[in-house]
């Protein structure tokens, strides 16, 4: 079964209602879908591929000395000496760094920062379009989710980008590329490798490949959208498999609430009761950072509404 694909160029034409219905269905049934013809220039996407690949080449030696590689090498040495190899369940076969407006960015290759800043601007605009579509499909006032995410415009939403590579692994059956989890935030936009697969999403108890699709942007919903929609939209479990061949690129951008934002079910979606608590997003992240790879329901149970950031009732 293939992950659903939406032709975003049809949103403003005669097929708008069909596209809206598709996105609503995919948010409810999958929590994952791919966008094609999304408006981000192909030329920019090619530059992103180029600078991210060049950047990894400068980091490759560092990955060879990383904890997962050292653990794998030690285990293989012990296996060669007669010990049984044990799966490494608590590490990820991943080289990763993050980009935010206020953190330090790689200085090489020289065009990296300019290219990624342009890419992030495009993605942020796309994320806000997706939020508006969600609001329309959920019957919410336009801007409801953004207002919730920004304390009614007092703060900027958090927008971060995770630049990852999953290098070839000698024994991919012994380590995850990235352990299964749901995403903590709002809307996630992923520009994944168009040749090397590995991303999977859980649906109805089965893992499905998110098929590589040239120049597509993969959209998935995070835990905060699940809370705002009162469970109508679900954040989906997903994982990345380590691979013996290929160096998989994965650039994920996260449009999240600001840390002070109070998140909870929209009042108009509470016909069946308030199924999720109100809570401060910063408090949720404190829990998530400790329990990212665990079940999400206990995370919601540990947070509740606060009148201001850091204060609990």
Secondary structure, DSSP 8 states (H G I E B T S, - for coil): ----EEEGGGTTSTTHHHHHHHHHHHHHHTSEEEEES-S--HHHHHHHHHHHHHHHHHHHHHHHTSHHHHHHHHHHHHHHTT-----EEEEE--EEEEE-TTS-----STTHHHHHHHHHHHHHHHHHHHHHHHHHHHT--TTHHHHHHTTTTTS--EEEEEEEEE---TTGGGEEEEEEE--SSSEEEEEE-SS---EEEEETTEEEE----TT-EEEEE-HHHHHHTTTSS----EEEE--SS--EEEEEEEEE--TT-EE---GGG-TT---S--EEHHHHHHHHHHHTTS-SHHHHHT----SSTT---
